[in-house]
Amino acid sequence: MTRSSRLTPIMTEGRIQKALSGFYYVDTGHEIVTCRARGKFRREGISPLVGDRVEIQEVGNGEGVVETILPRRNAFVRPAVANIDQMVVVASGAIPRTDPFLIDRVAAIAALMGCDVLVLLNKCDLDRADELYQTYQAAGFPILRISAETGEGLEDLTPLIAGKLSAFTGNSGVGKSSVLNALDPGFSLQVGEVSDALGRGRHTTRHVELYRLSCGAEVVDSPGFSSFETTELNLELKRRLPETFLEFAPYLDRCRFQGCSHTKEQGCAVREALRAGKIQKSRYASYLRLYEELKPLRDWQEAKRAKGRSI
């Protein structure tokens, strides 16, 4: 063996499973390598994320260095994850009951980032959540009633997540970790209790971590709905908000006026579809609420940009 061949670094590809305190735990398929990231990422303002496919240089003793981040399908700031194929939104008609707006907000962000959405109605042994089921079935979302307690629906869930990287999210206490525990006996995620007085669960997920299930699925158990902040996406989400409501698609080019906001204009095809029952009222109400929430933030950001150009 020549001296040059002995010095050739061993490069391995893997996926970041967990990130904690500046360490990245990379699953190479046969082991988990504990890595630091090259300083060039910090200088370039780039952070490796859970879900990233990376090239690492192994240095021995189960340690390595992240050398390259491979091209991403998408990337989220909060929670800090990348390459998500689908958002699995866990909701419930039982305590704590899920506000449809929370589902719609996550679904809009998912659409903006090129993710599919799967809605799971957990605790169906306690409440069948008929209203939520009818709303999201009519809106065209794949939706399942499941019970982490009894196992109902879990066999139907498995093929919908197999071979994909899915981020599980939902309001706290709705049973995200319980569902994951029920899917795979090897799981031992901490499960929170629901407060009877408040009807809310305690957050049990402290950080973002990727898990591989025995069915071949990869999942991210992330903190609840409150972690999905849109600060970095506001302008883009505002500009594309109508198209993130997928059931609006057949009507967006039929409005009387170009640039229709679909909020109050005469001749709006979306509003006509709403009146005809082709769009669910709660979904449209969520659209209006998101529109109003994003509008002042956009004005503030554009004013700041204009000020910067004048300096």
FENMORA-V999862 format. One line per field, one symbol per residue. psi: psi as a letter, one per 40 degrees, with the letter a starting at -180 (. if undefined). A space follows every 10 residues. Layout:
psi->???
//
This chain:
psi->hiddddehih hiiahhdihh feihhhhede ihhhiiiidd dddefhhiih ehhihihhei feiahhdhhi hidihidhig iifhdihhhh iieihhhhhd dddddddddd ddefiihhhh gifeedhefd ddddddddee hhiihihdde ehedddddee eheihhhhii iieefddddd dddhdeifih hiihhddefi ihhehdihih ihideeihih hiiadeegie deedddddde ddeegdedde edeeidhifh efdeiifhdd dddddeeehh dddddddddd dddddddddd ddddddddde .
//
